[in-house]
Amino acid sequence: MATYNNLKPVEESKHIEDFRQMLRTNAEHFGDKTQYNYKENGELVSVSYNEFYENVRSFSAALVKTGLAGKTVAVTGDTHPAWMVAFYSVVIMGGIIVPLDHELDPAQAAEFMKISKCSAVVYTSAMQPNIEKMLPKVDFLEKFISVGPKFASDKCTSFEEMIAIGRAAIDEGDTSFEDAEVDLDKVAAILFTSGTTGSSKGVMLSQGNFVASANAACETTQYDTNDVFVSVLPIHHTYELTTGQIAACNCGVTVCICEGVRYATRCFKEYQPTGLILVPLYLETIHKKIWSEIRRKGMEKKVRAGMAISDKMLMVGIDNREKLFGEITAVFGGRLKSVIVGGAPIDPEIVHDFYSFGIAVYQGYGITECSPLVSVNRPGKIKFKTIGQSVPGCEVRIAPMADSENGEGEILVRGANVMKGYYENEEATRAAFTDDGWFRTGDIGKMDKKGYITITGRLKNVIIASNGKNVFPEELEERLNRLTTVRECVVIGRDGENGETVITAIIVPDYDVLGEGTSDTAANLILKEAIAQINRTLPAYKHINRFEIRHEDFEKTLTKKIKRFLVK
């Protein structure tokens, strides 16, 4: 086990009782400190903790005035403080919020609003064209609330007008925000999953679910008012919503909103974050680019030697990483100290490399149905190749699989973070829980005596080899993705002759490494030799028997997971 003893211990964080209490105490504790930085028409806009709290109070009062309090409201669009204002206000006033992926097809978004019985939608300006396209399909909506320009309709109002309505009501003595009843167990949100299987279900989460997960995030990290985050991940996803927004702001962090993934490097340099919340693909891509540049300069041996010496010096309390590797970590703005990674397993070599450079990577694990935090590696308690230990208030156990190796089985979860169920889908809800009330994650893993969890694969992805043994494609994909010549890949089981299973890798080569103009024949020869080397390290039943070259990137979810169901 690798323990980073040079990091300070986890500090006690403010405990969240409910959203209203959290926002009030945030304003009391952090006042005029900047809560959000974002760009509006190219200009930097800042929102303080006080301003944000007052906006939630005003929007909440406006929900009462417009007859929307207690109703179901969708929110969609790019990350914006107003998105979070709507989220908190709807829930605090007893309604249900429906966060929608802003990249959804308009017809699909309209269908989700209809299914969940929405009365209104709050949307950012980027969504205006999509909203106009779906108008004929959402005539059931009472109100359209635009964070930006409005379209001509009596049903459409602006976010600013809602704030003005609420402020006027408060000035006249409205106390609906303060008087609203808190019910932590009531359904507060419906989140439609858009994962890798192609099926969507409405996950019902309570305010208590969010609170439990956010408190766990605060207790297992070390962020405070000195920290700055850059928000890169889509805000409708529970990973970003719970950890990057609710928990981060409960710690007094300043959240700087990135206008899009393609602007991430620019945002890192401009905002100079001290912490980031990412999915593995972002970090893997940056890691590959770093090493590609090091190799281009002919510096790999020198950098590797420096990392080895630095690691040994750290063991005796001497930290020269900023001096040795500052030029490398400048890609993140120069101040980054830690990254929390979740959403999928990450290669432990990447975790170790970034630690050697001076950036601690804390791998965690979550799932939307657990709002989403289940486990995470803590400061001073990192164990490579694991997703850490279960977070406070959450229990994890392993249900052994037949013919499994090393005690592998399905990861089961129980705790205050676990969902209420799937919206209007009792059959799926029953199937998601064991008879004694544990949630079935569908992920396969194992747990050691100290509670550290290792994910092996996804239950639905398991390939049954010809000898009946389980082969987890994620293990093979991890090995393939270490190759500099591989941009991305998917491993599947194909039917072969005589009914045997043929383990097949579908590979998108990295032509930046192979060289522009490299023929498929040349790429095949290079990949064939690399795969042969991988196979020599594996038992025969896990061998990659066949591979195919693909020239287009795989289609992905917004959190950069490959949609495996589309890979044939």
Solvent accessible surface area in square Angstrom, and as a share of the most:
residue,aa,sasa,rsa
1,M,119,0.53
2,A,25,0.20
3,T,59,0.34
4,Y,4,0.02
5,N,129,0.66
6,N,64,0.33
7,L,45,0.22
8,K,95,0.40
9,P,104,0.65
10,V,51,0.29
11,E,88,0.39
12,E,176,0.79
13,S,31,0.20
14,K,47,0.20
15,H,118,0.53
16,I,1,0.01
17,E,105,0.47
18,D,18,0.09
19,F,0,0.00
20,R,38,0.14
21,Q,25,0.11
22,M,1,0.00
23,L,4,0.02
24,R,96,0.35
25,T,25,0.15
26,N,3,0.02
27,A,10,0.08
28,E,121,0.54
29,H,117,0.52
30,F,29,0.12
31,G,15,0.14
32,D,121,0.63
33,K,56,0.24
34,T,39,0.23
35,Q,3,0.02
36,Y,2,0.01
37,N,23,0.12
38,Y,24,0.09
39,K,52,0.22
40,E,76,0.34
41,N,148,0.76
42,G,62,0.59
43,E,122,0.55
44,L,97,0.48
45,V,48,0.28
46,S,59,0.38
47,V,17,0.10
48,S,13,0.09
49,Y,3,0.01
50,N,55,0.28
51,E,92,0.41
52,F,2,0.01
53,Y,29,0.11
54,E,68,0.31
55,N,27,0.14
56,V,0,0.00
57,R,43,0.16
58,S,2,0.01
59,F,0,0.00
60,S,0,0.00
61,A,1,0.01
62,A,0,0.00
63,L,2,0.01
64,V,61,0.35
65,K,119,0.50
66,T,41,0.24
67,G,41,0.39
68,L,2,0.01
69,A,37,0.28
70,G,45,0.43
71,K,74,0.31
72,T,17,0.10
73,V,0,0.00
74,A,0,0.00
75,V,1,0.00
76,T,4,0.03
77,G,3,0.03
78,D,59,0.31
79,T,23,0.14
80,H,29,0.13
81,P,7,0.04
82,A,2,0.02
83,W,1,0.00
84,M,1,0.00
85,V,2,0.01
86,A,0,0.00
87,F,0,0.00
88,Y,4,0.01
89,S,0,0.00
90,V,2,0.01
91,V,8,0.05
92,I,11,0.06
93,M,22,0.10
94,G,25,0.24
95,G,2,0.02
96,I,36,0.18
97,I,0,0.00
98,V,0,0.00
99,P,4,0.03
100,L,4,0.02
101,D,20,0.10
102,H,56,0.25
103,E,118,0.53
104,L,30,0.15
105,D,87,0.45
106,P,25,0.16
107,A,47,0.36
108,Q,70,0.31
109,A,6,0.05
110,A,3,0.02
111,E,79,0.35
112,F,15,0.06
113,M,0,0.00
114,K,126,0.54
115,I,67,0.34
116,S,3,0.02
117,K,127,0.54
118,C,5,0.03
119,S,15,0.10
120,A,0,0.00
121,V,0,0.00
122,V,1,0.00
123,Y,1,0.00
124,T,4,0.02
125,S,54,0.35
126,A,64,0.50
127,M,8,0.04
128,Q,29,0.13
129,P,77,0.49
130,N,32,0.16
131,I,0,0.00
132,E,82,0.37
133,K,138,0.58
134,M,3,0.01
135,L,55,0.27
136,P,108,0.68
137,K,118,0.50
138,V,0,0.00
139,D,110,0.57
140,F,71,0.30
141,L,1,0.00
142,E,81,0.36
143,K,40,0.17
144,F,6,0.02
145,I,0,0.00
146,S,0,0.00
147,V,13,0.07
148,G,28,0.27
149,P,97,0.61
150,K,93,0.39
151,F,27,0.11
152,A,109,0.84
153,S,49,0.32
154,D,150,0.78
155,K,73,0.31
156,C,9,0.06
157,T,16,0.09
158,S,11,0.07
159,F,18,0.08
160,E,105,0.47
161,E,70,0.31
162,M,0,0.00
163,I,10,0.05
164,A,59,0.46
165,I,66,0.34
166,G,0,0.00
167,R,121,0.44
168,A,50,0.39
169,A,3,0.02
170,I,38,0.19
171,D,123,0.64
172,E,141,0.63
173,G,53,0.51
174,D,31,0.16
175,T,71,0.41
176,S,27,0.17
177,F,4,0.02
178,E,78,0.35
179,D,104,0.54
180,A,16,0.13
181,E,149,0.67
182,V,59,0.34
183,D,71,0.37
184,L,69,0.34
185,D,96,0.50
186,K,80,0.34
187,V,33,0.19
188,A,5,0.04
189,A,0,0.00
190,I,2,0.01
191,L,7,0.04
192,F,29,0.12
193,T,30,0.17
194,S,51,0.33
195,G,32,0.30
196,T,33,0.19
197,T,57,0.33
198,G,47,0.45
199,S,58,0.38
200,S,56,0.36
201,K,61,0.26
202,G,6,0.05
203,V,0,0.00
204,M,36,0.16
205,L,0,0.00
206,S,3,0.02
207,Q,10,0.05
208,G,17,0.16
209,N,8,0.04
210,F,0,0.00
211,V,11,0.07
212,A,26,0.21
213,S,1,0.01
214,A,0,0.00
215,N,12,0.06
216,A,2,0.02
217,A,7,0.05
218,C,2,0.01
219,E,81,0.36
220,T,4,0.02
221,T,15,0.09
222,Q,25,0.11
223,Y,24,0.09
224,D,35,0.18
225,T,57,0.33
226,N,120,0.62
227,D,22,0.11
228,V,25,0.14
229,F,7,0.03
230,V,3,0.02
231,S,7,0.04
232,V,17,0.10
233,L,2,0.01
234,P,15,0.09
235,I,4,0.02
236,H,21,0.09
237,H,47,0.21
238,T,1,0.01
239,Y,16,0.06
240,E,3,0.02
241,L,0,0.00
242,T,0,0.00
243,T,10,0.06
244,G,3,0.03
245,Q,1,0.00
246,I,0,0.00
247,A,5,0.04
248,A,4,0.03
249,C,3,0.02
250,N,2,0.01
251,C,16,0.09
252,G,0,0.00
253,V,0,0.00
254,T,12,0.07
255,V,0,0.00
256,C,2,0.01
257,I,8,0.04
258,C,11,0.07
259,E,73,0.33
260,G,24,0.23
261,V,65,0.37
262,R,205,0.75
263,Y,71,0.27
264,A,14,0.11
265,T,66,0.38
266,R,117,0.43
267,C,0,0.00
268,F,5,0.02
269,K,125,0.53
270,E,84,0.38
271,Y,23,0.09
272,Q,79,0.35
273,P,0,0.00
274,T,17,0.10
275,G,0,0.00
276,L,0,0.00
277,I,9,0.04
278,L,2,0.01
279,V,3,0.02
280,P,6,0.04
281,L,51,0.25
282,Y,25,0.10
283,L,0,0.00
284,E,38,0.17
285,T,57,0.33
286,I,27,0.14
287,H,24,0.11
288,K,56,0.24
289,K,138,0.58
290,I,16,0.08
291,W,5,0.02
292,S,54,0.35
293,E,69,0.31
294,I,13,0.06
295,R,96,0.35
296,R,172,0.63
297,K,105,0.44
298,G,67,0.65
299,M,72,0.32
300,E,54,0.24
301,K,183,0.77
302,K,142,0.60
303,V,17,0.10
304,R,97,0.35
305,A,52,0.40
306,G,17,0.17
307,M,9,0.04
308,A,53,0.41
309,I,103,0.52
310,S,2,0.01
311,D,29,0.15
312,K,143,0.61
313,M,51,0.23
314,L,15,0.07
315,M,164,0.73
316,V,112,0.64
317,G,63,0.60
318,I,85,0.43
319,D,74,0.38
320,N,48,0.25
321,R,16,0.06
322,E,130,0.58
323,K,171,0.72
324,L,88,0.44
325,F,8,0.03
326,G,25,0.24
327,E,145,0.65
328,I,29,0.15
329,T,18,0.10
330,A,47,0.36
331,V,41,0.24
332,F,1,0.00
333,G,11,0.11
334,G,42,0.40
335,R,97,0.35
336,L,7,0.04
337,K,112,0.48
338,S,3,0.02
339,V,1,0.00
340,I,16,0.08
341,V,0,0.00
342,G,4,0.04
343,G,27,0.26
344,A,42,0.32
345,P,54,0.34
346,I,5,0.03
347,D,14,0.07
348,P,15,0.10
349,E,94,0.42
350,I,12,0.06
351,V,8,0.04
352,H,66,0.30
353,D,9,0.05
354,F,1,0.01
355,Y,23,0.09
356,S,0,0.00
357,F,3,0.01
358,G,16,0.15
359,I,1,0.01
360,A,5,0.04
361,V,0,0.00
362,Y,5,0.02
363,Q,13,0.06
364,G,6,0.05
365,Y,16,0.06
366,G,25,0.24
367,I,29,0.15
368,T,24,0.14
369,E,15,0.07
370,C,0,0.00
371,S,0,0.00
372,P,4,0.02
373,L,13,0.06
374,V,0,0.00
375,S,0,0.00
376,V,4,0.02
377,N,4,0.02
378,R,35,0.13
379,P,9,0.06
380,G,19,0.18
381,K,93,0.39
382,I,3,0.01
383,K,56,0.24
384,F,54,0.22
385,K,141,0.60
386,T,9,0.05
387,I,5,0.03
388,G,0,0.00
389,Q,34,0.15
390,S,35,0.23
391,V,5,0.03
392,P,58,0.36
393,G,62,0.60
394,C,9,0.05
395,E,86,0.39
396,V,17,0.10
397,R,82,0.30
398,I,30,0.15
399,A,27,0.21
400,P,114,0.72
401,M,41,0.18
402,A,87,0.68
403,D,109,0.57
404,S,34,0.22
405,E,68,0.30
406,N,114,0.58
407,G,53,0.51
408,E,15,0.07
409,G,0,0.00
410,E,19,0.09
411,I,0,0.00
412,L,2,0.01
413,V,0,0.00
414,R,97,0.35
415,G,30,0.29
416,A,64,0.50
417,N,4,0.02
418,V,17,0.10
419,M,9,0.04
420,K,79,0.33
421,G,1,0.01
422,Y,14,0.05
423,Y,38,0.14
424,E,123,0.55
425,N,56,0.29
426,E,130,0.58
427,E,130,0.58
428,A,22,0.17
429,T,32,0.19
430,R,157,0.57
431,A,71,0.55
432,A,11,0.08
433,F,49,0.21
434,T,20,0.12
435,D,160,0.83
436,D,88,0.46
437,G,39,0.37
438,W,17,0.06
439,F,4,0.02
440,R,99,0.36
441,T,3,0.02
442,G,13,0.13
443,D,17,0.09
444,I,0,0.00
445,G,0,0.00
446,K,66,0.28
447,M,76,0.34
448,D,54,0.28
449,K,211,0.89
450,K,145,0.61
451,G,21,0.20
452,Y,5,0.02
453,I,0,0.00
454,T,35,0.20
455,I,32,0.16
456,T,22,0.13
457,G,2,0.02
458,R,64,0.24
459,L,75,0.37
460,K,139,0.59
461,N,32,0.17
462,V,27,0.16
463,I,13,0.07
464,I,93,0.47
465,A,8,0.06
466,S,81,0.52
467,N,88,0.45
468,G,36,0.34
469,K,83,0.35
470,N,19,0.10
471,V,1,0.00
472,F,8,0.03
473,P,1,0.01
474,E,34,0.15
475,E,46,0.21
476,L,1,0.00
477,E,17,0.08
478,E,53,0.24
479,R,69,0.25
480,L,0,0.00
481,N,49,0.25
482,R,99,0.36
483,L,39,0.19
484,T,53,0.31
485,T,20,0.12
486,V,0,0.00
487,R,127,0.46
488,E,13,0.06
489,C,4,0.02
490,V,1,0.00
491,V,1,0.00
492,I,31,0.16
493,G,36,0.34
494,R,59,0.22
495,D,139,0.72
496,G,19,0.19
497,E,140,0.63
498,N,158,0.81
499,G,71,0.68
500,E,65,0.29
501,T,38,0.22
502,V,13,0.08
503,I,4,0.02
504,T,0,0.00
505,A,0,0.00
506,I,11,0.06
507,I,0,0.00
508,V,6,0.03
509,P,2,0.01
510,D,22,0.11
511,Y,51,0.19
512,D,127,0.66
513,V,68,0.39
514,L,30,0.15
515,G,28,0.27
516,E,152,0.68
517,G,79,0.76
518,T,31,0.18
519,S,61,0.39
520,D,64,0.33
521,T,96,0.56
522,A,38,0.29
523,A,0,0.00
524,N,56,0.29
525,L,119,0.59
526,I,78,0.40
527,L,0,0.00
528,K,129,0.55
529,E,85,0.38
530,A,17,0.13
531,I,7,0.04
532,A,33,0.26
533,Q,96,0.43
534,I,18,0.09
535,N,21,0.11
536,R,165,0.60
537,T,90,0.52
538,L,15,0.08
539,P,66,0.42
540,A,80,0.62
541,Y,41,0.16
542,K,28,0.12
543,H,51,0.23
544,I,6,0.03
545,N,96,0.49
546,R,110,0.40
547,F,41,0.17
548,E,59,0.27
549,I,35,0.18
550,R,73,0.27
551,H,107,0.48
552,E,113,0.50
553,D,61,0.32
554,F,6,0.03
555,E,99,0.44
556,K,46,0.19
557,T,13,0.08
558,L,30,0.15
559,T,8,0.05
560,K,63,0.27
561,K,70,0.30
562,I,33,0.17
563,K,45,0.19
564,R,44,0.16
565,F,79,0.33
566,L,83,0.41
567,V,17,0.10
568,K,168,0.71
